[in-house]
Amino acid sequence: MAWWVPEGAGPQAGFRIIGSHTDSPGFTLKPRPEIGASGWQQAGVEVYGGPILASWLDRELSFAGQIVLADGSQRLVNTGPIARIPHLAIHLDRSSELKLDRQQHMQPVVSTTGATVLDAVAEAAGVDKHDIYAHALITVDAQKGDVFGADMELIAAGRMDNLSSVHASLVAFQRAIASGDAGDDVLVLAAFDHEEIGSASTTGAAGPILEQVLSRTADALGATADEFQRMLRRSFCVSADAAHSVHPNYVGKHDPAHQPIIGKGPVTKINANQRYASTAVTVARWEHACRSARVPSQVFVGNNDVPCGSTIGPITATRLGIPTVDVGVPLLSMHSARELAGVRDQLWFADALEAYLINH
């Protein structure tokens, strides 16, 4: 959570919010992760969210996240590449499609020497393994992101859903503050946890953290309880989360009239069943921001036979009653270990978000 209160702000102001999420699908390390079979040391993992399982095979993986030590202190750690989920050789199973069992087939290997995943975690953190009392670690594709394509217009990287939005939001937030043209509204940047598993946590969008930041900020500005409610009515939220690009090999999965494509601008996401929080009024406001920034925009509406996912948008709108629009950069291979985005879309998205923050 980050927020900026302009000079002279008071109960007459509103909040301009950009909400995104930091988590991505993958595999979390189990509390007792040191397992093995037939001479292999493996890492016991639990599936987190909805990853495309096959995309995680035959990749060098790191474990990254948080450890808690015996003295109660916390540390962030990234082991570097230590693990791999190996595919079965085709000679051993020639069926047209190998079925992956989430428990049996997705446990990474880490060594044949007896070294364990917790040995590697402890070494990376510079602590004794026995001092690690708890951990929250998830798999990370160790391959670096890359810019490629015939015109170098594409980005391949892990966790683009949704770090693409976190990055663009932070860039826009910093620019808007530096411009000195953000007006009287309080600017708020919210990057939530646990969106991929429903947002129901103390640090997820369904938890109290955003409401607490807004209410305590309003209190610091001298607002009464009634004035705080009025501040919420004057507020607006952009729910920034990656969108689907049309897939050239699976065009039938998309609505024929709404087919966003990478490289053509940020996407506004609309759903009649409120899987997204966009309304006609909030869509128009976002479109105004895009046009002010001279950024092209696209629209995603799902195929009626292919239910879409959801975002933090409906949760924030429901909890706080703040008008919200759902937008994001178009991706291919969403929820893959390595997703695909566009260079121009990422730059345009930051420009449009900045325009939203400073338009009066």
C-alpha positions in Angstrom: 0.0 0.0 0.0 1.2 3.5 -0.9 -0.6 6.8 -0.8 0.2 10.5 -1.4 -1.7 13.3 0.2 -1.4 16.6 -1.8 -0.9 20.0 -0.1 -4.2 21.4 1.0 -6.1 18.1 0.8 -9.0 17.8 3.2 -12.5 16.2 3.6 -13.5 17.8 0.3 -11.1 15.5 -1.5 -11.7 12.0 -2.9 -9.4 9.0 -3.5 -7.9 8.0 -6.8 -7.0 4.4 -6.5 -5.1 1.9 -8.6 -5.5 -1.7 -7.4 -3.5 -4.6 -8.7 -2.2 -7.9 -7.3 1.3 -9.3 -6.7 0.7 -13.0 -6.6 0.9 -15.4 -9.6 0.0 -19.1 -10.0 2.7 -21.6 -9.2 3.7 -24.1 -6.5 4.3 -23.3 -2.8 6.7 -25.2 -0.7 4.9 -27.4 1.8 5.7 -27.1 5.6 7.6 -30.4 5.5 9.0 -30.3 2.0 11.9 -32.7 2.2 10.7 -35.8 0.3 12.3 -38.1 -2.2 12.1 -41.3 -4.3 14.5 -43.8 -5.8 17.6 -41.8 -4.8 16.3 -38.4 -5.7 15.8 -35.6 -3.2 12.6 -33.7 -4.1 10.7 -30.6 -2.8 7.2 -31.3 -1.7 4.9 -28.6 -3.1 1.3 -27.6 -3.2 -0.4 -26.1 -6.2 -1.2 -22.4 -5.8 -4.0 -20.9 -7.9 -4.5 -22.2 -11.4 -1.2 -22.7 -13.2 -0.9 -24.3 -16.6 0.8 -27.4 -15.3 2.6 -28.5 -18.5 4.3 -25.0 -18.8 6.2 -25.7 -15.6 7.9 -28.8 -16.8 11.6 -28.9 -17.7 12.3 -25.4 -16.4 15.0 -24.4 -13.9 13.1 -23.2 -10.8 13.9 -21.0 -7.8 12.1 -20.8 -4.5 11.4 -17.3 -3.4 9.5 -15.6 -0.6 9.7 -15.3 3.2 11.2 -17.3 6.0 10.5 -16.7 9.7 13.4 -17.6 12.1 13.5 -18.8 15.7 13.9 -15.3 17.1 10.7 -14.2 15.2 12.6 -12.2 12.6 11.6 -12.4 9.0 13.8 -12.5 5.9 13.2 -12.5 2.1 15.0 -15.1 0.2 15.5 -16.3 -3.4 17.4 -19.6 -3.7 18.3 -19.2 -7.4 17.8 -22.1 -9.7 17.8 -25.3 -7.6 14.8 -27.3 -8.8 13.1 -28.8 -11.9 9.9 -30.7 -12.6 11.1 -33.2 -15.2 8.8 -34.4 -18.0 8.5 -38.1 -18.6 10.5 -39.2 -21.7 8.2 -40.0 -24.7 9.8 -43.4 -25.0 8.2 -44.3 -21.6 4.7 -43.1 -22.5 3.7 -42.7 -26.2 0.1 -41.7 -25.5 -1.0 -38.6 -27.4 -1.3 -36.6 -24.2 0.4 -37.3 -20.9 -2.0 -36.7 -18.0 -0.4 -34.8 -15.2 -1.4 -35.7 -11.7 -1.1 -32.6 -9.5 0.2 -34.6 -6.5 2.2 -37.4 -8.1 3.8 -35.7 -11.1 4.5 -32.1 -10.0 7.0 -32.5 -7.2 10.4 -30.9 -8.3 13.7 -32.7 -8.1 16.5 -30.8 -6.3 19.5 -33.2 -6.0 20.9 -36.8 -6.0 23.5 -36.0 -3.4 21.3 -35.8 -0.4 21.1 -32.0 -0.3 17.6 -30.8 0.4 15.5 -27.9 -0.6 15.7 -26.5 3.0 19.5 -26.8 2.9 19.4 -24.5 -0.2 17.0 -22.1 1.4 19.1 -21.8 4.5 22.3 -21.3 2.5 20.6 -18.6 0.4 19.4 -16.8 3.6 22.7 -17.2 5.4 21.1 -19.0 8.4 21.1 -22.4 10.1 18.4 -24.7 8.6 17.2 -25.5 12.1 16.5 -21.8 12.8 13.9 -21.7 10.1 10.6 -22.1 12.0 8.2 -21.4 9.1 8.3 -20.3 5.4 6.1 -19.0 2.6 8.0 -19.8 -0.6 6.8 -20.2 -4.1 8.3 -21.5 -7.3 9.8 -18.9 -9.7 10.9 -19.6 -13.3 14.6 -18.8 -13.1 14.9 -17.8 -16.8 15.2 -14.0 -17.2 12.6 -12.1 -19.1 13.4 -11.2 -22.7 12.3 -8.8 -25.5 12.0 -10.6 -28.8 10.0 -10.8 -32.0 10.5 -9.8 -35.7 10.3 -6.2 -34.6 11.4 -6.7 -31.0 7.9 -5.8 -29.9 7.2 -8.7 -27.6 8.0 -9.5 -23.9 8.3 -13.0 -22.6 8.6 -13.3 -18.8 7.2 -15.0 -15.8 4.5 -13.5 -13.6 3.3 -10.9 -16.1 -0.1 -11.7 -14.6 0.0 -9.5 -12.7 3.4 -7.8 -12.2 2.8 -6.1 -15.6 0.1 -4.0 -13.8 2.1 -3.5 -10.6 4.9 -2.1 -12.6 2.8 0.2 -14.8 0.8 1.4 -11.7 4.0 2.3 -9.8 5.5 4.1 -12.7 2.2 6.1 -13.2 2.0 6.8 -9.4 5.6 8.2 -9.3 5.1 10.3 -12.4 1.8 11.8 -11.3 3.3 12.9 -8.0 6.4 14.3 -9.6 4.3 16.2 -12.1 2.8 18.4 -9.4 -0.5 18.3 -11.3 -2.3 15.6 -9.4 -5.0 18.0 -8.0 -6.6 17.7 -4.6 -7.4 14.0 -4.5 -5.4 11.5 -2.4 -3.6 9.1 -4.7 -3.5 5.5 -3.6 -1.6 2.5 -4.9 -2.8 -0.9 -3.7 -0.9 -4.1 -4.6 -2.8 -7.0 -3.0 -1.9 -10.6 -2.1 -3.9 -13.8 -2.9 -6.0 -12.6 -5.8 -5.3 -15.9 -7.6 -7.0 -17.8 -4.8 -9.9 -15.6 -4.1 -8.5 -12.5 -2.2 -9.8 -13.7 1.2 -6.9 -12.8 3.5 -5.8 -9.9 5.7 -3.7 -8.6 2.8 -6.0 -9.5 0.0 -8.6 -7.3 -1.7 -11.4 -8.9 0.4 -9.6 -8.0 3.6 -9.6 -4.7 5.5 -6.3 -3.2 4.4 -7.6 -0.8 1.7 -10.5 0.4 3.8 -8.3 1.0 6.8 -5.8 3.1 4.8 -8.6 5.2 3.3 -10.4 5.7 6.7 -7.2 6.5 8.6 -6.1 8.9 5.9 -9.5 10.6 6.0 -9.3 10.8 9.8 -5.9 12.4 9.6 -7.4 15.0 7.2 -10.0 15.8 9.9 -13.0 14.1 8.2 -16.0 13.0 10.2 -17.5 9.6 9.7 -20.1 11.1 7.4 -17.5 13.2 5.5 -15.4 10.0 5.0 -18.5 8.3 3.3 -18.7 11.4 1.1 -15.0 11.1 0.2 -15.7 7.5 -0.9 -18.5 8.7 -3.1 -16.1 11.1 -4.8 -13.5 8.4 -5.3 -12.7 6.1 -8.2 -10.7 2.9 -8.6 -8.9 1.4 -11.6 -8.6 -2.4 -11.1 -5.4 -3.1 -13.1 -5.1 -6.8 -14.0 -3.8 -8.5 -17.2 -6.3 -9.2 -20.0 -6.6 -11.9 -22.7 -5.2 -11.3 -26.1 -6.9 -13.1 -29.0 -5.0 -16.4 -29.6 -4.3 -17.0 -33.3 -4.5 -20.8 -32.9 -7.7 -20.7 -30.8 -9.7 -17.9 -32.3 -13.0 -19.7 -31.5 -12.4 -19.3 -27.8 -13.0 -15.5 -28.2 -16.0 -13.4 -28.9 -15.9 -12.6 -32.6 -16.5 -8.9 -32.1 -14.1 -8.4 -29.1 -10.6 -9.7 -29.9 -7.9 -7.6 -28.3 -4.4 -8.2 -29.7 -1.0 -7.6 -28.2 0.5 -4.3 -29.4 -2.8 -2.5 -29.9 -3.1 -0.9 -26.5 -4.5 -1.6 -23.0 -7.8 -3.5 -22.7 -11.0 -2.6 -20.9 -12.6 -5.7 -19.5 -16.4 -5.9 -19.4 -18.8 -8.6 -18.2 -22.5 -8.4 -17.8 -22.5 -10.8 -14.8 -20.1 -8.5 -12.9 -17.1 -10.8 -13.0 -15.5 -7.4 -13.9 -16.6 -4.2 -12.2 -16.7 -2.0 -15.3 -19.9 0.0 -15.9 -20.8 2.4 -18.8 -19.8 5.4 -16.6 -16.5 3.9 -15.4 -15.6 2.7 -18.9 -16.2 6.2 -20.2 -13.9 7.7 -17.6 -11.1 5.3 -18.5 -11.6 6.0 -22.2 -11.2 9.7 -21.4 -7.9 9.0 -19.7 -6.6 6.9 -22.7 -7.5 9.6 -25.1 -5.9 12.3 -23.0 -2.7 10.3 -23.0 -3.1 9.5 -26.7 -3.1 5.8 -26.0 -5.1 3.4 -28.1 -7.6 1.2 -26.2 -9.3 -2.2 -26.8 -12.3 -4.0 -25.2 -12.5 -7.6 -24.0 -15.9 -9.3 -23.6 -15.8 -13.1 -23.2 -17.3 -15.7 -25.5 -20.6 -16.8 -23.9 -19.5 -20.4 -24.0 -16.1 -19.6 -22.2 -16.6 -18.2 -18.7 -14.1 -15.5 -17.9 -12.1 -15.1 -14.7 -12.5 -12.3 -12.2 -10.3 -9.6 -10.5 -10.1 -7.4 -7.4 -12.4 -5.0 -9.1 -15.8 -6.4 -8.1 -14.4 -7.0 -4.5 -13.3 -3.4 -4.1 -16.5 -2.0 -5.6 -18.6 -4.2 -3.4 -16.7 -3.6 -0.1 -16.4 0.2 -0.5 -19.0 1.3 -3.0 -16.4 3.0 -5.1 -17.0 3.2 -8.9 -14.4 0.8 -10.6 -13.2 -0.1 -14.0 -11.2 -3.2 -14.9 -8.3 -2.8 -17.3 -5.0 -4.4 -18.2 -2.4 -5.2 -20.9 -3.3 -8.1 -23.2 -1.4 -11.3 -22.6 -1.0 -14.7 -24.3 -0.4 -17.8 -22.3 -1.9 -16.4 -19.1 -1.1 -18.5 -16.1 1.8 -20.1 -17.9 5.2 -20.2 -16.2 6.2 -17.8 -18.9 3.7 -15.3 -20.3 3.7 -13.1 -23.4 3.0 -9.3 -23.5 3.8 -6.4 -25.7 6.4 -3.7 -25.2 4.2 -0.8 -26.5 1.2 -2.0 -24.4 3.2 -1.9 -21.2 4.4 1.7 -22.0 1.0 2.9 -23.0 -0.6 1.4 -19.9 1.6 3.5 -17.6 0.8 6.6 -19.7 -3.0 6.0 -19.4 -2.8 5.3 -15.7 -0.8 8.5 -15.2 -3.5 10.5 -17.2 -6.2 9.0 -14.9 -4.3 10.1 -11.8 -3.8 13.7 -13.0 -7.0 14.4 -15.0 -9.3 16.8 -13.2 
